[in-house]
Amino acid sequence: MTDPDFNLLIALDALLTAGSVVGAARRLGLSASAMSRTLSRLRAATGDPLLVRAGRHMVLTPYAETLRERARHAAFEARAVLRPAQGALDPAVLDRTFTLRANDGFVEAFGPALIAAAAEQAPRVRLRFAPKPEKSDRPLREGLVDLEIGVLGDMGPEIRLQALFRDRFVGVMRTSHPLAQQPEIGAADYAACGHVVASRSGRILGPVDAALAELGLARHIAAVVPSFPAALAVAQASNLLALLPASFLHAQPAGGPLRVFELPVKTPPITVSQMWHPRLDAEADHRWLRQLLLTVCRQRVQEPLRTE
């Protein structure tokens, strides 16, 4: 009985993950024509079309959908079996690209310190920060990223989780704002101002609005932007108040034209975590990265944030 060509397993994983011949070819460093021939071999081996044309794009067949997760795990195990056994990790000679999925605010607040710490310990390591348009465990499950950073969302039960730090929201206004000279900002004055909200999904209302509603107050949200840096830029250039994580403001230069103040209502604290797939749990390289990130984050949030 002739064994199948196990190289096809790696190609199958790439095709099912990318969902296109061109995308799979790019992942494997092959030409599109070579990948197309490999797809023909996979169709013959599995007895299923796997990818079919749908308008200008290709979609997975129902059978291919059932194979996707199995192919991902099988390809990972095959690579792990044939990878040299790891001895004691020496970060100084570690040569690897790690992909971290995080929002713009985290990258701005913690990215420079993390990059500097990684360069000091492992000068040949590359950190790639990937955008985070939504909360999903798909990039972790499919091996597209090494770490997901943020607030726990719709993650599968198998995803590993470690809290990095606890955060809170604070208010921000420019120093020329009419309320900037008040020692404390009351709830009524806060609600009476215009506000800019940061939301990837375009959501307008949040915990602050719920807390204001309990006091019979409602704020006017004049603008919704997709990120914390954008909200800060709007607050700096207008009389709108911004709601930002305290950790994000650690990255802003001290003494700038900003007034940071505690909110006049209580909101739940935020736990920012790092998340990863269990297949990477025991990998020495990945453990080093997780510890480095944990150390950098906790050092940064211990720095005092000046509010007035």
JONORSUL-V464150 format. One record per residue. N is the residue number from 1. D_FIRST is the distance of its C-alpha to the first C-alpha in Angstrom with 2 decimals. Layout:
N	D_FIRST
N	D_FIRST
This chain:
1	0.00
2	3.79
3	6.45
4	9.44
5	12.62
6	14.65
7	17.79
8	17.62
9	18.51
10	21.77
11	22.53
12	21.99
13	24.40
14	26.90
15	26.86
16	27.32
17	30.00
18	31.91
19	31.56
20	31.87
21	30.23
22	33.27
23	33.39
24	29.74
25	30.27
26	33.34
27	31.59
28	28.91
29	31.36
30	29.77
31	31.49
32	31.49
33	29.93
34	26.99
35	26.55
36	26.83
37	23.99
38	21.83
39	22.92
40	21.78
41	18.22
42	18.44
43	19.81
44	16.96
45	14.38
46	16.62
47	18.23
48	21.60
49	24.36
50	24.81
51	28.08
52	30.62
53	34.07
54	37.09
55	40.22
56	40.21
57	37.51
58	33.90
59	32.97
60	29.88
61	28.62
62	28.86
63	25.11
64	25.31
65	28.22
66	26.24
67	23.61
68	26.24
69	27.10
70	23.58
71	22.51
72	25.66
73	25.06
74	21.40
75	22.51
76	25.42
77	23.48
78	21.07
79	24.23
80	25.96
81	23.35
82	23.58
83	27.36
84	29.66
85	31.25
86	34.65
87	37.70
88	41.19
89	41.71
90	44.22
91	45.29
92	47.14
93	43.93
94	41.88
95	40.74
96	39.39
97	40.28
98	40.87
99	41.33
100	43.95
101	44.74
102	48.45
103	51.45
104	54.04
105	56.56
106	54.36
107	53.42
108	57.10
109	58.25
110	55.63
111	53.66
112	56.15
113	56.43
114	52.67
115	52.05
116	54.83
117	53.54
118	49.99
119	51.40
120	53.47
121	50.65
122	47.67
123	49.02
124	45.60
125	44.49
126	44.72
127	45.57
128	44.72
129	46.59
130	44.98
131	47.13
132	47.11
133	48.07
134	47.11
135	46.05
136	42.34
137	39.47
138	36.98
139	37.38
140	36.72
141	33.69
142	32.16
143	32.99
144	35.60
145	38.34
146	38.73
147	41.86
148	43.74
149	47.48
150	49.96
151	51.06
152	48.42
153	47.48
154	44.69
155	42.11
156	39.25
157	39.74
158	37.10
159	39.00
160	40.86
161	44.58
162	47.40
163	50.98
164	52.44
165	56.03
166	58.30
167	60.06
168	62.88
169	64.32
170	67.64
171	69.91
172	70.65
173	73.52
174	75.20
175	78.34
176	80.52
177	79.47
178	82.51
179	81.16
180	80.27
181	83.55
182	83.35
183	82.67
184	80.42
185	78.75
186	79.44
187	77.20
188	79.61
189	79.95
190	76.20
191	75.51
192	78.26
193	76.57
194	73.96
195	70.41
196	67.24
197	63.93
198	60.55
199	57.60
200	54.22
201	54.01
202	57.64
203	58.66
204	62.41
205	63.41
206	62.38
207	63.67
208	66.86
209	67.76
210	67.20
211	69.49
212	72.12
213	72.00
214	72.98
215	76.13
216	76.77
217	75.82
218	73.43
219	72.76
220	72.58
221	69.25
222	70.10
223	66.75
224	63.05
225	60.97
226	57.27
227	57.70
228	60.06
229	61.01
230	62.04
231	64.11
232	65.83
233	66.68
234	68.24
235	70.29
236	71.54
237	72.76
238	74.24
239	75.96
240	72.81
241	71.62
242	68.01
243	65.96
244	63.71
245	61.80
246	63.89
247	60.98
248	60.85
249	64.52
250	64.01
251	62.71
252	65.95
253	68.75
254	71.58
255	74.93
256	73.62
257	75.31
258	73.69
259	74.92
260	72.31
261	73.44
262	72.26
263	71.61
264	74.42
265	71.94
266	69.26
267	65.58
268	62.54
269	61.17
270	57.89
271	55.04
272	52.95
273	49.55
274	46.47
275	43.14
276	39.57
277	36.05
278	35.04
279	32.05
280	34.80
281	36.98
282	36.36
283	35.85
284	38.72
285	39.41
286	39.65
287	41.86
288	44.18
289	44.48
290	45.24
291	47.90
292	49.44
293	49.72
294	51.21
295	53.78
296	54.82
297	55.24
298	57.31
299	59.50
300	60.19
301	61.13
302	63.53
303	65.65
304	68.63
305	68.80
306	72.43
307	73.61
308	77.18
